[in-house]
């Protein structure tokens, strides 16, 4: 059975729903699902043989052979993905699965249909790489896509504390080395750094007192965090992220405000 995977980053867009497939003779549900757009109607399409749930397909074919057309009812709409998964699971537990649960009536196989987390060789894509054409299509598909602040936050948290391999670091360095920003980018950076709130924050940050814990575990009292980062080859912004709790560490350095506990 698929297990819940709390580490997964769920889609926060509110276009998901939970639905029931109904037998109109008894008006009882025989399947509970979650999806968006046309997902609920795919079970009833002429191409419903794609499903791995063969007993659901058989149940629908038997109904139609008797001249009965299943009914689709959306029980809740406008949900994000995680909320839809939770309601779907509650509905399946409510009615039970035929052959799995006592008095169950649903054709569902799993209680929780959340994707199983697969790592390393258990991942079907392990050892494979995308072709140049696939990479181009992915790039085109993501060009101009704006992710919500909530999605960016969840993506950031999911990568927090994960160390990069030496090979990964080398690739990032090779890609960034020698890159010259466009004049438009430089101008945007200038305008950002001259904003009143940014100037005020930079001044205040230099006046604050910090406690920095180096990789050896030694605590250091620091007055100017920017200068400390420059002297030790650290990213100032990433150290601020560590201090604010958005990162666990930066190059194994930890940091907090001196007045915080």
Phi, psi and omega in degrees: 000139177294140180254159176296143178234093186290347181275351182290144175271113183270153177290126183266000179292146186263051179240022178262159178212165174241137186226163175238143167262125189248139168274111186294344178288315181257350185055033177255144177287145173239000176200141175241134179214170175229151180179196176210166182056239187260017185304317186294338182267352181295330179297333186259003181283169180290347182250031184286002179286355180291338188293144175280345180273087185292329182287331173294315178299321179294321179298316180294318179297321179294321177298314182292327178296333178268008179078022181249127180257123179300153180248138178255127177232125174272119184270341177201133181235174177068037182251156169277172189296317183294318179297323179295319177299318182295313180294321178301315181295320179298319180293320179295319178294327181296314184265336180079156181257130181297127180089350179243318183245148180299127180064019180291149183234355185270153176269005176298147177264317184253148174285314180246117182266019177294140180300138178286138179284124181239125185239147176062225184293345176285343179281130183297340181262006184299129178082359181255162176225153177286146174288163179300324180293319178294319178299320180296318180295320178297317180298315180297320181293330181267348181296126179082357180284127181252117179270146182292158177303324180295318179294316179298323179296316180293322178296321179295316181296322182295333180262356185295131176080358179276115181289142177271142178289162179299324179294319179297316179299320181296318180296319178297317179296316180297324182287326184270335186294129177083000180285131180254119180297148176292156179301325179296320178294317178300318181295321178296321178295319178298313181297322179294314183291342179266359178295144186300317182292325179290316178300316180297317180295320180295320179294315180296323181294326179286338181271348182282160178251139188232154170247118180249130176255114183282173183302339178276358179088008181272130178275136179235138177270122186236132178267316181245101184293327180298314179295322179298317179296319180296320182289332185251012177065038181250157176275122181298315182297323181288327176292324175295324178295323176296316182296327181275355177091005180276344175228150178281323179195168174226112184054037179070011172268137175243155187209147174205162176290144184295333182270000179265155181273000000 
